[in-house]
Amino acid sequence: MLTRLGIDSVTESVYRTMLAHPQGDVPGWAALLRLSEAEVRLALGRLSELALVRASADDSCQIRAVNPILGLEALIARQQADLAAQQQQVEASRAAVAELVAQYAHQHSPAAGVGMQYLDGIDSIREHIETFNSQVREEFLTFAPGGPQTPANMEASRPINRSLLERGVKMRTVYLDSIRRDPPTVVHAEWLESLGAQIRTTPSLPNRIIIYDREVALIAADTDNTAVGAVVVTSPGLIAILCALFDSVWESAEPLGSPARPDPGELTKQQVELIRQMALGRTDEAIANSLGVSTRTVRRASAGLLQHLDARSRFQAGVHAVQRGYLPPSPE
């Protein structure tokens, strides 16, 4: 079926089997196809040359099939450039790919049809992000919790962000206030702004969220470990709620170039958020994760706030914060 893309029948059968059994290995795939392991390894070599397989991000010794939406479309684009005169053959190849993608989506998207799809693992998340980044047309909205960004993540994101902004995509990102104390992250955020992005910060964020064109959203399944999985949301009702949440947080967030400066004796927004979470009885570890700082920083800041509020306990600090107008009478 995919011979027009230069994929022989054995290689195609190995590729399909890898898509259907992503946790398998060479012996398992060989047994399912009734092929020798040597034949499967030869097919893997061909698939590697076509960039249809790659090493897993979790285990470099494990080989996994590339999502056909990415891999096969890339092959088609290459074929179009090399064989522009054979447009009819290219269209036939597109039809074959479309059928494979439809079959793959039906088998691997248990929540398809209800506006949600669960992505299991970092490889699947990265593939979907690559696809969405290539398809976004107008607007890219992001909540970026976790505090200061790692040098590796910032370096890896630069080509993608530059490409989006140069295409005219409007980019708005909300980071945590804690990035303001990390010079490398500030430099990265300022670089994004120099290309046309808009950056703001806020004391805390609910989760890692990316919204594409107000039509599709990607939400981390686990706020503490974003590599575990994610949920793709396409339901218009849920998208409307997520966009309203983003717009609300954006309006209250502070632009990167104009940090809030409290009056003498007053508290910063981050300090108020710390008191609010203390009043809710959250642990130091949970608060630290929410604010994007270390547990040690939370404990040091908590001690300073107890002294500032003339309180002997966190509960008393919450009471005094309400009395002084820092918090509403009933914690949210």
Sequence and secondary structure as in RCSB ss.txt:
>XXXX:A:sequence
MLTRLGIDSVTESVYRTMLAHPQGDVPGWAALLRLSEAEVRLALGRLSELALVRASADDSCQIRAVNPILGLEAL
IARQQADLAAQQQQVEASRAAVAELVAQYAHQHSPAAGVGMQYLDGIDSIREHIETFNSQVREEFLTFAPGGPQT
PANMEASRPINRSLLERGVKMRTVYLDSIRRDPPTVVHAEWLESLGAQIRTTPSLPNRIIIYDREVALIAADTDN
TAVGAVVVTSPGLIAILCALFDSVWESAEPLGSPARPDPGELTKQQVELIRQMALGRTDEAIANSLGVSTRTVRR
ASAGLLQHLDARSRFQAGVHAVQRGYLPPSPE
>XXXX:A:secstr
  GGGT  HHHHHHHHHHHH TT  HHHHHHHHT  HHHHHHHHHHHHHTT EEE SS TT EEE  HHHHHHHH
HHHHHHH GGGHHHHHHHHHHHHHHHHHHHHHH TTTTTTEEEEESHHHHHHHHHHHHHH  SEEEEEE SSS  
HHHHHHHHHHHHHHHHTT EEEEEEEGGGGG HHHHHHHHHHHHTT EEEEES  SS EEEETTTEEEEES SS 
TTSEEEEE  HHHHHHHHHHHHHHHHHSEETTS     TT   HHHHHHHHHHHTT  HHHHHHHHTS HHHHHH
HHHHHHHHTT SSHHHHHHHHHHTTSS SS  
